[in-house]
């Protein structure tokens, strides 16, 4: 099981003057997996939009930088979709636009998601030269049955080869995404997944994100479940898989720093995602991208063509703008910050950000959850207990 001796990161929430993150959404995929409900699009017609889309992103990056006064930014995350479908030159173009529009700090973390398919050393080196500092590979599983069940189009050997290519290209920060709880998965199979990637060359990955499969409404997976074609694992079985992962990665020396995330060292944590968990600010750029600024949240047009055409017409691509009230912000600080297992929500940071203390804002709820053994108070912070970690979503939802 996890230990609690690793160095701490700053507790939630982030201070208003901290550097922001920048999220860039690339919505294009060669193939859409049946479990995916992200804003993604496949097909030749969509891929033909890529040059216009990249140009539009550059203009929108410049617009947001100007609108917000060119704030300091500590991270860029290029997600999708499948960003690795873009060329290194195209990735370099949007990173350069971020450098021009924002005060990108020295040593900024620049993460790009990539599929294992077709990522060779030369392509990976091109992404590194473009300014990417961290790769996140969508491996999901190394079991062929699992890959087919999840609709993935790569093989285990492709995943390993992509990881090796990233190392050969000089990436010192490589993260893997794995999914557990897919229909038919066993404890032994899950242990094999973890053992396999931990044994990859050069010490294995630096970071792991392990996600329990969720059957999202409206996906082909949900239809297959409704028709009895697929039967997801029940909650108890998924919990067993999660506990196995905690034990195996603790044994391997990883720090379990967030509910679904493990880092080999403190330097290997996802700094961009920590911005989310600390309820910080970030610019969201691209079709369907969400951004958050003090007091408001915004979303850009979902359809790539609509996003492009709005920008080409000199219009804002923001389609939804929501107020974040002070009470909502406090609840979201708790919901997100409690996911930081070791640091949780800090009493002082909460009062400084929200103008009221934790006891005043949520005292009875914290007391109730502490009495149930789900939360603990320690060194001026509130965080999940090991028992609370197993029902983290339910605990966090109590604050909304």
N, C-alpha and C positions, 0 to 999 in steps of 0.2 A: 504494500500500500504506500501512498505518497507520504513523504516526510515534510516537515515544516521548517527546515533549517536553511533553505536557500536564501540568497539576498533578495530583498524586497524591491518591488517597483513602487512608484508613487500610487497611493490609494486613490480611489475615485472620490469626488469628481475632479476633472481637470479645471485649472484656473482659467478665467476668461481670456487672459493675455498669453496663454501658451501657444506655441506654433500649431498651425492647423495641419490637417492631412488633405491630400488631393486624391479623389477617386475618379478614374477614367474608365468608362464602360465601353467595351468592344462587344457588340451583341451578336457577332457572326459565328456560326458553327458549321462544320462540314456535315454534322449529323447531330440531331437533338436526342439526348438520352431519354428514355421513357419515364424516368423518375424526376426529371428536371422541370422546375417551374420558374426558372430565372427568365429574364427578358432576352430571349435568344431567337435567332432566325437562321434558317439554312436554305440553300438552293443557289443556283447560278445567278438568278436575278438579284438576290441579296448581295452576293459577293461582288457583283458588278458595281455596287454602290461604294465599295471600300475607298477608292481614291477621293471621292467627294466627301465621304464621311470623315476621313482623316483631316481634310482641309477644313471642314466645318468644326471639328473638334478644336483645331488650332485657333479659330476665330472665337469660339466660345470660351476657351481658356483665357484668351486675352480679355474678353468682355468681363468675365468674373474677376480676374485680377484687378482690372480697373475699378469695377464696382466696389470691391472690398478694400481698396487702398493698398494693393500689393502686399498682403500680410506675409509674415514669415511662415514657411511650410517646412515640416520636418520629414514628411513621407509622401511618396506617390505610390498608389496601388493601381495597376492596370489589370482589370478583371473582366469577366465575361460570362457567357460566351467563351470564345477561344482566341485570346489576344495573339497567340503564336501563329495564327493564320496570316497576320500582317507581316510585312517584311521588316527586317531590322531597320531599314531606312525610314519606314513609316513610323515605327516605334520611336526612333530617334527624333522624328519631327515633332511628335506630341510631347516628348520629354523636353525638347528644346523650347517649345512654346510655354511649358510650365516654368522653366528657368527665366524666361523673359517676363512672364506675367506675375510671378510670385517671387518672394525673397527665399529661394530654396537654400536651406542651410547647408554648410559644409558637412559632408558625411551623411547626407540625407539617405534614407532607406528608399530604394525604388524597386518595388516588387512587381513581377509580371507572372500571371498564370499561364501555364503551357500544358498542352496535351502531349503524352508520350509519342504520339504518331509523328514521325518525320523530324524529330528534334535531334539533329546530328551536331557534332562538335563545331562545325563551321557556322551553322545557323546560330547555335548558342553563343559562339564568340561574337557574332554580329550583334546579338542583343546586348551582350556585355559592352561592346564598343559604343552602342547607342545610348548607354547610360543606365541600363538595368543592373542592379546590384544583388538582387535576390530572386530566385526562381521558385515558383510553387507549382509542383507537378501533380496533375490529377490522376493518380495511380488507381485509387479506389480499392483494388484487391489484386493479388497475384494469382488467384484461383481462376482457372478458365471458366468453370461453371458460374462463378460469381460475375466475371466480366460479361458473359453472355446474358445472364439474368438482368444485369444492370444496363444492358444495351451498349456496353463500351466496345469500341472498334479497335482496340489495341490488345496485344498479348503481354504476358508477364515479361517476356524477353525484351519487348519494346520499352517497357517501363524502366527496366534495369539499364538498357542501352541509353535511354534519354538521361537518366541520372548520371551515368558515366560520362556522357557527352558534356553535361553541365560542368562536371568536375574538370574535364579536359579543357574546357573553355575558360577555366579560372574562377568559376563561381565558388566562393567560400561559404555561401549561405543558400542552402537548398532545403525546401520544405516539401513534404508529401501530404496529399489529402488521401485518406482512406475512409471507406464506408463500412460500418458494421450493422448487422441486423437484417441483411438481405435474405429473402426466402431461401431456406435450405442451408444457411450457414451454420456451422458447428463450432463449438469451443476449440476443438483441435484445429479446425481450418483457420480460425481467427488467430490462434497462436502461431500457426504456420505463416500467415501474412506478416505478423509483427517480426517473427524471427527472420524471415526472408529479407525484409528491407533493412533490418538492423545489421545484417551480415553483408550488405553491399559494400563495395570498395571504399577506401578513404574514410573509414569510420562510419559509413552510413549517413543518413540524413541528419541535418542539424535541427530540424523542427518537424513535428508531426501534428496534423489536424485530423482528429478522428470524429466522424459524424455518424450518429445513429440515423439509419434510413427512416425518413418520414414520408408517408404516402400522401402526397399533396393533392387536393381536389383538382379535377380537371386534367390531370396527367394521364397518359396511357397506363401507367402503373395503377392508378386509382381505378381505372376501368377494368383492368385485369383482376384486381382484388375483388371488385364488385361482382365480377362474373365467375369468381371461384377458380380462376386460372392460376393465380398466385396467392400464397398465404404468408403474410409477413410474420416474423417472430413476435411472440407476445412480449409484454413489458418485462416480465421476470427473466426471460431468456436474454433480452437485450441488456438488462442490468448485469447479468452474469458476464456477458462479453465486455461490458464497460469495466467491471471490476478486474477481469483478467488483464485488460490493457493497462490499468493503473498499476497492477502488481508487476507486470512484465517490464513496463517502461521505468518504473522506480528501480527495478533490479538493474536496468541498463544505464542508470544514472541520469535519466531525464528529469527535469523539473516540471511538475504539473502545475502550471501557473494560471490556467483558465479552464473552465469546465471542459472544453473540447480540445485544448491545445497543450502541447508539451514542447519544451525547449531543452536542447542539450546543455546549454549554458545560458546565463542571463542575457548575454549579448545576442543570443539567437532567437529571443522572443520576437514576435511580429509587432514592431513598433507602430505600424499603421493601425492594426486592429486594436491595439491598446488604446488608441485615440477614441475608437468607438466605445469600448468598455468603460472608459473614464468619462463618457458623455461629453467629449470635446467637440470642436467644430471641424467641419471638413467641406471642401468644395466637391460637388458631384457633377460630373461632366460626361455627357453621352446619352444615348437613347435609353430612357427609363432610369437614369442615374438619380439617386437621392443625395441631397446636400443638406447640411445642418449649420445654421448660424445662430448666434444668440437671439432667442425669442422666435425663431421661425425655422421651418423645414420646407424644402422645395423638391419637386421632381420634374424632370425634363420629359419631353414628348417620348412616348413609348416606341413608336414606329421609326426605324432609321430614316426612311424617306421623309417623314414629317419633320423630324429633327433637322435634317439637312436643309429642307426647303425653307423652314423658318429662318435659319441662320443666313442662308443665301439671300433671303428677302430683307435682311437687316432687322429681323424681329428676334425677340427673346424666345428660346426654346422651352422656357419653363411653363409647364402645363398645370401644375398644382402647387399652391402655396398655402401652408398651414401655420397658424400661430401655435407656438409652444408656450403655454401659460406657465407662470412660476410653479404652480402645483404639479402640472404635468412634468416639468423639468425635474422636480424633486423625485417624483415617482420613477422617472426614467433613470436618474442617477442610481437609485437603489436597484432597480431591475438589472441594469447593466453592470454596475460596480460590484455587486455580489458575485458575479461570474469570475471575478479575480480572486482565486481561491486563497492565496496567501495574504493579500492586501485588503480586499474588500472595500468598504466605504469608510473613509476617515472622518472622525468627528470634526476636527478642525477644518479640513478641506470642504466638508459639507456646509458648515456654517459660513465660511468665507465665500463660497460660491452662491449659496441660496439665501443668506441673511437670517436664517433660523437654525437652531440646533437640531440634531437628530431626535433628541428626546421630545422636543416640541412638535416636530413634524410627524414622527412615526413611533413615538414611545410605546403605546399599547401594542402595536403590531410587532415591534421588535421583542417586547416582553413576552408576548404569546409564543412567538417562534423560538425564543430562547428557552422557554419552559418546556417546549416539546423537544428540545435538544437539536434544533435545526440551525440555529444561529448562535454565535458566541461573541462576547465583547472581549477585546484583547488589545492592550496598548493603544487606546484611543481610536479604535476602529471596530467595525462590526463586519463579521464574515461568516461564511457557511461553515458548519461543522462537517466532518466526514459523513455523518448521517444526512445532513441537509444537502450535501453534494449529490446524493443519489436521487433527490427529488428537487433539484435546483430550479427547474422551470416552475414548479408549483410554488416554491418559496418566493421566487422573484415576482411572480404574478400577484402576490399579496399586496404589493406596494403600488399597483396601478389602479 
